[in-house]
Amino acid sequence: GHCRVANATNHEASQKIGALAIPDAPFDVIAMDIWSPGKTKDQQVKSDRSQKAVLDAVCTLTGFAAIAFLSEVNSETVARLAFSQFFVPHGLPKLVMIDAGSEFKDTLIRFLDALGVPFFTAPPE
């Protein structure tokens, strides 16, 4: 009882994630994120490259992962690459899960809102 009261704010998120555990078909539910490398001692070498970040998508049913390299991180570039690399080959997902701690979650949310694709922002924990 104590744990249930202490963690009351977590239950709704846990229930949603639990409901997503078994999608109907591959690529119905995907987890998407944008990753950008941090500063390293080789920062000068990295800054000369055209690649700025990586867009990744993982099917929650199959575990299939795909990536696309972003030269710019904006809604238009994310949309173009998501369509060409993920959605055209596999179809529009029924739900996209986004990490609430993602530095670029607002870019992903704007993109998904424009498409009308439902998304769930998973809590950082």
N, C-alpha and C positions, 0 to 999 in steps of 0.2 A: 504494500500500500504506500509506504514512504517513497519508494522509487517512482511509482506512478504519479504521485503528486509533485515530486521534485522535477520530473521530466515531462510535465504536461505539455509544454510547448513543442516537444519533439514528436509527439504521437501522430499528429496530422501528417507531417512530412514522412514519417516512417511508414504510415499506411499507404501513402501515395507511391512510395518507392516499392513497397511490397506488392502493390497491385500491378506494377510494371514488370515484375520479375519474369512473367511468362507472356510475351507478346504473341499475337496470332500467327505472324509470319515474319520471316527475315526482313530486316530494315523497316519494320513498323515503328520501332522505338530505337532511336540512336542517341548516343551521347556525343555532343559536339563541343569543341573548345578551340581557342586560338592560343598558341604557345609562341613566345618570343624569347630568344636566348638572352641571358643577363650579361653583364659586363664581365669580361675575362681579360687576362693579360694580353691576349691576341686581339683586343678590341679594334685596333687599326686595320688588321687584315679583314675582320668581319665587316667593318663599315664600308669596305670597298665592294662587297657583294651586293647584288640587287635584291637578294632575299631578305625580307624584314621579319617574317614570322611564318608559322606553319599552322594551317587549318587542319584539324583532325576530326574524324568521325568514326565511331565504333558502334557496330550493331550489337544491341544488348542481348539478342537471342543467340547469334552465332559467334560473337566475339571478333568478327571480321573488322579489321581496321584499315582505314585509308587516310592518306594525307595529301595535301596540296600546298605548294609554296606560295606565299603571298609577297608580292613586291611592295604593296602598300596595304595598310590595315584600315579599310573603310568599308561601308556597307556595299558599295558597288562591286568592289573587288571580291569580297566575301561571297556575294550573291553569284557572281560569274563563276567562280571556282567551285562553289557548292553545287551549282547546277551541273557543270561539266564533269566534275569528278565523282559526285555522290548521287545526285537526284536523277539525272538522265539515265545512268546505268542501272539504278536500283529502284527508282520511283520516289515520290514524295513520302516522307515518313508521316505516321499518324501523330507522333510526338517526338520532340527533341528535348533531351535533358541537358541543362547547362549548369556548370559549376558556379555557384554564387560567388566564389572567391576569384573567379576569372577576371583578369585585368581588362579583357575585351568583351565582357558579357553584354554590355549595352549595344555594341556593334551587332552581335548575334541576335539580340532581341529585336532590334530595328529591322533586320533582315527577315526574321521569321514573322514578325507582325505584318510586314509588307506582303508576304506570301500567304498569310492566313494559316500558317502551320502552328498548331498548339505547341507550347513549350512548358517545361517545368524547371524552375531554378532550384537545384538541389542545395540544401544548406551546406556550408563549408565543412562542418564536422562529418 
